[in-house]
């Protein structure tokens, strides 16, 4: 068992241990790399073994501390195991980033019961289960920070995305309820709400809509900043919510969408 990591980076997360779900690609990957640069040790939790192992090795080769854990975040026993392996490695857990997510672009009529259950399990139930596993460890350590990935479509509706919108709205409310419950315990709980971000998930969404990756990127020109986001830009927002810079922030939803919601409604 390793001791609490000691960083020489002088970063905003010096000596912290973070667990990131959906950490092998996209926003999760960018956040893992950002956290490590700020002095944290990172447990990368995902079902994508090859990319997760490669990322952990890349971080280690660069002098950082990372561990890949294969985990189905829709199952409590696996979430508990992921937390246990993280604590076995570094003796603590300070930050939980619930970022695993999927999307299904369809209306109620086009969404099957199985698809609905799948989206809700990955996007919502995983947040509940991983938090359930992590909070007792944070309580023992005197507090912590939880960041959940919601979406702009958790705050407003979107076309042909009923399961996704419903799941992300649930994440927003779950975030608020957890913040109320655990604020007195020294655990802050916040949500980041990205707009369209150039990730493999966005490419999958384009395919579901019968579009090319380039077409869905081109649709971003009607936003105030005239583009989609980069994973690193969302990671910067997550870093703020996870760090002591947001020490008086809990129960909030931080929209990072290039102004996409500014003109909504």
C-alpha positions in Angstrom: 0.0 0.0 0.0 1.4 3.4 -1.0 1.3 6.3 1.3 -0.5 9.6 0.7 1.1 11.0 -2.5 3.5 13.8 -2.0 3.7 16.2 -4.9 6.5 18.5 -5.8 4.5 20.3 -8.5 3.2 23.1 -6.3 -0.3 22.5 -7.8 -3.8 23.1 -6.7 -4.4 19.5 -5.8 -1.1 18.7 -4.1 -1.4 15.5 -2.1 -5.0 14.8 -3.2 -6.4 11.5 -4.4 -9.1 11.6 -7.1 -11.3 8.9 -8.6 -12.6 9.6 -12.1 -15.3 7.5 -13.8 -15.4 7.5 -17.6 -11.7 8.4 -17.2 -10.3 6.7 -20.2 -11.4 9.1 -22.9 -12.9 12.5 -23.6 -13.6 14.8 -20.6 -12.6 12.2 -18.1 -9.2 11.7 -19.8 -8.5 15.4 -20.0 -9.5 15.8 -16.4 -7.2 13.0 -15.2 -4.3 14.6 -17.0 -5.2 18.0 -15.6 -5.5 16.7 -12.1 -2.1 15.0 -12.3 -0.5 18.2 -13.5 -1.9 19.9 -10.4 -0.4 17.3 -8.1 -3.1 14.7 -7.6 -2.9 10.9 -7.8 -5.7 9.6 -10.0 -7.7 6.4 -10.2 -9.0 6.1 -13.8 -12.2 4.1 -13.7 -13.7 2.8 -17.0 -14.8 -0.3 -18.9 -12.3 0.6 -21.7 -9.3 -1.4 -20.5 -6.9 -0.8 -23.4 -7.3 3.0 -23.4 -7.5 3.2 -19.6 -4.3 1.2 -19.1 -2.5 3.2 -21.7 -3.5 6.5 -20.0 -2.3 5.3 -16.6 1.0 4.1 -18.1 1.4 7.5 -19.9 0.9 9.4 -16.7 3.3 7.1 -14.8 5.9 7.5 -17.5 5.7 11.2 -17.1 6.3 11.0 -13.4 2.7 11.2 -12.2 0.7 8.7 -10.1 -2.2 6.9 -11.8 -4.1 3.6 -11.4 -6.5 2.1 -13.9 -9.5 0.2 -12.5 -11.9 -1.6 -14.8 -15.4 -1.1 -13.3 -19.0 -1.3 -14.4 -20.3 1.8 -12.6 -23.9 0.6 -12.7 -23.1 -2.1 -10.1 -22.6 -1.3 -6.4 -20.2 -4.1 -5.7 -17.9 -2.9 -8.5 -18.1 0.7 -7.3 -17.2 -0.4 -3.8 -14.3 -2.4 -5.2 -13.0 0.6 -7.2 -13.1 2.8 -4.1 -11.4 0.1 -2.1 -8.6 -0.4 -4.7 -8.0 3.4 -4.7 -7.8 3.5 -0.9 -5.6 0.4 -0.8 -3.2 2.3 -3.2 -3.1 5.7 -1.6 -4.9 5.4 1.8 -7.5 8.1 1.1 -10.0 9.5 -1.4 -10.4 13.3 -1.6 -12.1 13.9 -4.9 -14.8 11.9 -6.8 -15.6 13.0 -10.4 -18.7 11.1 -11.6 -18.2 11.5 -15.3 -19.3 8.2 -16.9 -22.0 8.8 -19.4 -23.8 7.7 -22.6 -26.4 9.2 -24.9 -29.3 8.0 -27.0 -30.8 10.5 -29.4 -34.4 9.5 -29.8 -37.9 10.7 -28.8 -40.1 8.7 -26.4 -41.6 6.8 -29.3 -38.2 5.8 -30.7 -36.6 4.9 -27.3 -37.0 1.3 -26.2 -37.4 0.4 -22.5 -33.9 -1.2 -22.6 -32.3 1.9 -24.0 -34.1 4.1 -21.4 -32.9 1.8 -18.6 -29.3 1.8 -20.0 -29.0 5.6 -20.2 -30.5 6.1 -16.7 -28.2 3.4 -15.2 -25.0 4.8 -16.7 -25.8 8.5 -16.3 -27.7 8.6 -13.0 -27.5 5.3 -11.0 -23.7 5.3 -11.4 -23.5 8.7 -9.6 -25.6 7.4 -6.8 -23.7 4.1 -6.5 -20.2 5.6 -6.7 -21.1 8.3 -4.3 -22.5 5.8 -1.9 -19.2 3.9 -2.0 -17.0 7.0 -1.8 -18.7 9.2 0.8 -17.9 6.9 3.9 -14.2 7.2 3.0 -14.5 10.9 2.6 -16.2 11.1 6.0 -13.3 9.3 7.6 -10.9 11.7 5.9 -12.7 14.8 7.2 -14.4 15.8 3.9 -13.9 16.0 0.2 -15.3 17.2 -3.1 -17.7 15.5 -5.5 -18.2 16.7 -9.1 -20.9 15.2 -11.3 -21.1 15.6 -15.0 -24.6 16.9 -15.9 -25.3 18.8 -19.1 -26.9 21.9 -20.5 -29.7 19.6 -21.5 -30.2 18.8 -17.8 -31.3 22.5 -17.5 -33.3 22.9 -20.7 -34.9 20.4 -23.1 -33.4 19.2 -26.3 -34.8 17.5 -29.4 -34.9 13.7 -29.7 -33.0 13.1 -26.5 -35.6 12.3 -23.9 -33.6 9.7 -21.9 -30.4 11.9 -22.0 -32.3 15.0 -20.9 -34.1 13.2 -18.2 -30.9 11.6 -16.9 -29.0 14.8 -16.8 -31.9 16.7 -15.1 -31.8 14.0 -12.5 -28.0 14.5 -12.0 -28.6 18.2 -11.4 -31.2 17.5 -8.7 -29.1 14.6 -7.2 -26.2 17.0 -6.9 -28.3 19.6 -5.1 -29.8 17.0 -2.7 -26.3 15.5 -1.9 -24.9 19.0 -1.3 -27.7 19.7 1.3 -27.1 16.3 3.0 -23.3 16.4 3.2 -22.4 20.0 3.5 -22.2 19.7 7.3 -19.8 16.7 6.8 -17.3 18.9 4.9 -18.2 17.3 1.5 -19.0 19.7 -1.3 -21.1 18.4 -4.2 -21.3 20.3 -7.5 -22.2 19.6 -11.2 -20.5 20.7 -14.3 -22.9 21.2 -17.3 -20.9 21.0 -20.6 -22.3 22.0 -23.9 -21.3 20.1 -27.0 -17.6 19.0 -26.5 -15.4 17.4 -29.1 -15.2 13.9 -27.6 -15.8 10.4 -28.8 -19.3 10.7 -27.3 -20.1 13.6 -29.6 -18.9 11.6 -32.6 -21.2 8.8 -31.5 -24.1 11.2 -31.2 -23.5 12.4 -34.7 -23.6 8.9 -36.0 -26.9 8.3 -34.2 -28.3 11.4 -36.0 -26.9 10.3 -39.4 -24.4 13.1 -39.5 -20.7 13.2 -39.9 -18.4 14.5 -37.2 -17.7 17.6 -39.3 -21.4 18.3 -39.7 -22.1 18.3 -35.9 -19.1 20.5 -35.3 -20.3 22.9 -37.9 -23.6 23.3 -36.1 -21.8 25.0 -33.3 -21.4 28.3 -35.3 -24.7 29.6 -33.9 -23.4 29.7 -30.4 -21.9 33.0 -29.0 -18.3 31.5 -29.1 -19.0 29.9 -32.5 -17.5 26.5 -31.8 -17.8 23.4 -29.6 -15.8 23.0 -26.5 -12.5 21.1 -26.0 -12.3 18.5 -23.3 -9.5 20.4 -21.7 -11.8 23.4 -21.2 -14.3 21.3 -19.3 -11.5 19.8 -17.3 -10.5 23.3 -16.2 -14.0 23.9 -14.8 -13.9 20.5 -13.0 -10.6 21.4 -11.5 -12.1 24.6 -10.1 -15.0 22.7 -8.5 -12.7 20.0 -7.1 -10.1 22.4 -5.7 -10.0 24.6 -2.6 -10.6 27.6 -4.9 -14.3 26.7 -4.8 -14.3 26.1 -1.0 -17.6 28.1 -0.5 -19.3 26.5 -3.5 -21.6 23.6 -3.2 -24.9 22.5 -4.8 -24.2 24.6 -7.9 -24.4 23.8 -11.6 -21.5 25.3 -13.6 -22.5 25.7 -17.2 -19.5 25.5 -19.6 -21.1 25.7 -23.1 -19.7 28.6 -25.1 -22.8 30.6 -24.3 -25.2 28.1 -25.8 -27.8 28.5 -23.1 -27.4 32.3 -22.9 -30.1 32.8 -25.5 -32.3 29.9 -24.6 -35.9 30.3 -23.4 
